Each structure stands twice: as C-alpha cells, then as structure tokens.
Amino acid sequence: MGSAPSLGEQAYVQQGETQTAVKILVVGHFAVGKTTFIGSISEITPLSTEETMTRAGESIDDLKGVQGKTTTTVAMDFGRLTVSERIVLYLFGTPGQLRFVQMWEDMARGALGALVLVDPERLADSFTVIDLIEQYGLDYAIAVNHFDGTSIRDERALREALDLLDDTPIVTCDARDERSSAAALITLVRYLQDRAR
C-alpha cells in the first residue's frame, strides 16, 4: 500500500521519475568549513544549527588558528543537491567538536560515504575524524579546504601526513565557492560509484 507524496515531497520528486536519494556526510574537525561548504552548494536553503560561541566553550573549543570565529554548529547542517535527473545528494554536516561523537555515529547510519574537509594548516586535527569515519565503515574522499593565505600542499605529502590509502581521493576546494564545492562532491560521488562496481 503506497501513500501519496506529501506537499513537501512533490517539490523534490517529479511525477513519473525515479530518483535515488544518497546520504552523504560532510565531516571535519572544529572550524574547518563544513557549514560554509553546505551553504555554498545546497540548492535549498540549508538547515543550520549555528549558535554564538559562549565563554563556557572557551576551555573546550580550541580556537588556535581560527581567529574571529564567533559561531559553531551545535547539532548539524543539512543541504540538498541534485546531481542528475536520477541522483539527489542529501548532505549532513556534522559538528566538529569531539563531544558530539555520538551524534556522528547516529548520522552515519544509512550514509553512503563521507567528504572529509581538512585544513592544510591543522592536519593533525583530522586524524580523529578520519579514524571515526573508518570505524563507521564509510568510504570517503578528502577535500583540502584552502583558506585565504594557506599554502598549497603536495598531494603525496598530504597522503603521507594523513596516512591515506593510495586510492583515497584528495581534492582541493574553497568551501566558500559553489563550483569548487561541487567539484569536491563530484570527486566523492565518482569514487563511491567506482567502489560499488
């Protein structure tokens, strides 16, 4: 017994067409650009749970290397991107603080893969993130988010520093730029398609 789509669903699925919904996690350490990434690429107004940082978090959230940050994700970010007539990506951005690890585990259920954003100036902050994604059994690609003034790193040096397998994709991006963010997601989707064959 099927049910008619709700009004909201009709906006997303065209009559007579079959679309495949793909859940993708956008993960990374604290202040790496996950909210910005989803905001730059989402075709819908993204759901964002950004809140003003408080003094209570000062002893927990390491602001070294992220001067001027005044907000942080306290639950998740959510966006949507149609990549073809048949494939729709649902993007779930995780909070970057380790105190939210249980939420990451819950969000990982049903995900096909993950795009791991890394800051080239804070690579060590990515180790725990990559470990968690591997624990969850998700395939992933690395997107090196180049902020203003950061130097471009050699792919081989990045691969070695992050202890990545040879086939793990690495792409550079600017999370503020729609085309750059799209290229990073396309790299991940192609990798996931290759792994599924």
Residue pairs with C-beta under 8 A, 6 or more apart in sequence:
5 13
12 19
12 80
12 88
13 19
17 85
17 86
18 86
19 85
19 86
19 87
19 88
20 86
20 87
20 88
21 88
21 90
22 87
22 88
22 89
22 90
22 112
22 189
23 90
23 92
23 110
23 111
23 112
24 89
24 90
24 91
24 92
24 111
24 112
24 113
24 114
24 115
24 185
24 188
25 92
25 93
25 94
25 104
25 107
25 108
25 111
25 113
25 114
25 115
25 133
25 138
26 34
26 37
26 38
26 77
26 91
26 92
26 93
26 94
26 114
26 115
26 117
27 34
27 93
27 94
27 104
27 114
27 115
27 116
27 117
27 129
27 132
27 133
28 34
28 94
28 96
28 116
28 117
28 118
28 119
28 126
28 129
28 145
29 96
29 118
29 119
29 122
29 125
29 126
29 128
29 129
30 61
30 62
30 66
30 72
30 96
30 97
30 125
31 63
31 65
31 66
31 69
31 72
31 96
31 119
32 96
32 117
32 118
32 119
32 122
32 125
32 145
33 117
33 119
33 145
33 147
33 175
33 176
34 73
34 77
34 93
34 94
34 96
34 117
34 175
35 46
35 48
35 50
35 73
35 77
35 93
36 175
36 176
37 93
37 115
37 117
37 143
37 145
37 173
37 175
37 181
37 184
38 46
38 48
38 77
38 78
38 79
38 91
38 93
39 46
39 48
39 77
39 79
40 175
40 176
40 177
40 178
40 181
41 79
41 81
41 91
41 178
41 181
41 182
41 185
42 79
42 80
42 81
42 91
43 79
43 80
43 81
43 82
44 79
44 80
46 77
46 78
46 79
47 76
47 77
47 78
47 79
48 73
48 77
49 73
49 74
49 75
49 76
49 77
50 71
50 72
50 73
50 74
51 71
51 72
51 73
51 74
52 70
52 71
53 61
53 69
53 70
53 71
53 72
57 72
60 97
60 99
61 72
61 97
63 69
65 119
65 121
65 122
72 95
72 96
72 97
73 93
73 94
73 95
73 96
74 95
75 95
75 103
76 92
76 93
76 94
76 95
76 103
76 107
77 91
77 92
77 93
78 90
78 91
78 92
78 93
79 90
79 91
79 93
80 88
80 89
80 90
80 91
81 88
81 89
81 91
81 182
81 185
82 88
82 89
83 89
83 185
83 186
83 189
87 189
89 185
89 189
91 185
92 107
92 111
94 100
94 103
94 104
94 107
95 103
98 128
101 132
104 132
104 136
105 136
108 114
108 133
108 136
108 138
111 136
111 138
112 138
112 139
112 192
113 138
113 139
113 140
113 141
113 188
113 191
113 192
114 133
114 138
114 139
114 140
114 141
114 188
115 140
115 141
115 143
115 184
115 185
115 188
116 126
116 129
116 130
116 133
116 140
116 141
116 142
116 143
117 143
117 145
117 173
117 175
118 125
118 126
118 129
118 142
118 143
118 144
118 145
118 162
119 125
119 126
119 145
119 147
119 150
120 144
120 145
120 146
120 150
120 151
120 152
120 153
120 158
121 147
121 150
123 158
123 161
123 162
126 162
127 162
130 140
130 162
130 163
130 164
133 140
139 191
139 192
139 195
140 168
140 188
141 168
141 169
141 170
141 171
141 184
141 187
141 188
141 191
142 158
142 162
142 164
142 168
142 169
142 170
142 171
143 171
143 172
143 173
143 184
143 187
143 188
144 153
144 158
144 170
144 171
144 172
144 173
145 173
145 174
145 175
146 152
146 172
146 173
146 174
152 172
155 170
158 164
158 170
159 166
159 168
159 170
164 170
169 187
169 188
169 191
171 183
171 184
171 187
172 180
173 180
173 181
173 183
173 184
174 180
174 181
175 181
